[in-house]
């Protein structure tokens, strides 16, 4: 992307910049996103007030368009038209207090920023103009020079492009992986016998070195350790994410403190967290492929059930699937194993602190019931609270963060085990028995509940 372009008036359909075709297209796309008409700019250049106002409007449009995809420190893009009929692209860092620093030409920015800026400008503009549809876009290592946090911004552009085009790209970065579906995530590895490249759609069959970026993307630190040579033979229960992992390990610790002998076999089980529901299947298949006794633990909701059915198609035993459910609820997350009274107590403690400067009002069960009556599809506690938070957008409540609530519950449980009521504890006990059953353990854990393969935890509110 050049740092300047000539903005003289022209009768040609596109701006005559004196640049090669590919750069002229980039410049044209830049002007499109900014909403800048070179002919209009030429007409008003003699009036500093009109010119500066017009350029400020165009600069704001460009900055606003780039903002959702640039996730590192905020930046401000500025278009400057000075002497010599040259339009300069300048970039500044924007700080929390609103001040700006490091103002300079685009060409002086880091290679990663220049690449992302050019990539974003070209592909976003072409998509908005509907010129880029039903295309096959091939990219080699997109985001190569970007900070890992910023690669997520590049992914946003790719996912937007994928709505109307087919995107194929190579990467060694775990931060550039977001879709674990078979046929969408492929591995390429060198066959040691034929010395030819092998492409695998069932990527969990790949060798350990090839899988390292994917294991990182799955947020599976224990599995990564095994891939580099420290494999254990402990049974594994793959869970959806960090909050599931924290709840399960915390409750198991509390139960083990109460009765060490009753839960010692389950303490051998390694709870492996995945990066979301769709990541459970590949991680479970990875462990199973390597001979480990593996259980997949899903929430009880339509998306999780669908993912579990896909997992079974790859030979994963039905008896190794466990679903978390409460009573006869149509849907259930692990948070629903807590009584609503317990969970709402933690919610109110957390947000009374976070939103102390906002108009926060304590959430009670009547609020939950009212929201569910208004929106019958809301069954699970977390989506219900997310909807309530959305209702309070004008009060600046932000978005509901279940991770902060999880941390509060786990901290309180360790400080005061009595915080976990008998009702909640019973539900987790049933879930642990289901996991133990699926692992193939002894029968003594099952004496207090009838359990079986592909079963669900139950309890009473």
Secondary structure, DSSP 4 states (H G I P E B T S, - for coil): --SEEE----SSSS---SS-HHHHHHHHHHHHHHT--HHHHHHHTT-HHHHHHHHHHHHHHHHHHHHTT--SS-EEEEEEEETTTEEEEEEEEE-TTS-EEEEEEGGGS-HHHHHHHHHHHHHHHHHHTT-S-S-EEEEESTTTTS-HHHHHHHHHHHHHHTTTSEEEEE---GGG-----BTTB-EEEE-TTT-SEEEESSGGGS-HHHHHHHHHHTT-HHHHHIIIII-----EEEESSHHHHHHHHHHHHHHHHH-HHHHTTGGGSEEEE-SSTHHHHHHHHHHHHTT--EEEEEEBSHHHHHHHHHHHTTT--GGGEEEE--TT-S-B-GGGGS-HHHHHHHHHHHHHHHTTTTT-----HHHHHHHHHHSTT--SHHHHHHHHHHHTGGGT-----HHHHHHHHHHHHHH-GGGS-HHHHHHHHHHHHHHHHHHT--SGGGTTS---TT-B-----
